[in-house]
Amino acid sequence: MTLDHEPVRLQYWPPSHTVDAPDKWPDSYEFGSVEDAVAFAMTQSPSHREVAWLRTAEGEILKPAQIRRLWELRRDH
């Protein structure tokens, strides 16, 4: 990954936490593509029943329902 390419970041938070909360985002898993991050989020079991949130390289935030939909679209093809 080059310095001019921001990675896709996948983070897990408790379901009671919102993406708009002012506190710091937790440590993230970094991926080279949204597809890789979505696959990880949908096939791994997070601890404490936490929910996946994904930040794209462009800064877009994908919420759990959006991640699930991308996974479903991928499987449909």
PyMOL commands that set and color helices and strands:
alter all, ss='L'
color gray80, all
select helices_A, chain A and resi 34-43+47-49+64-76
alter helices_A, ss='H'
color red, helices_A
select strands_A, chain A and resi 8-13+29-31+51-55+61-62
alter strands_A, ss='S'
color yellow, strands_A
deselect
rebuild
show_as cartoon
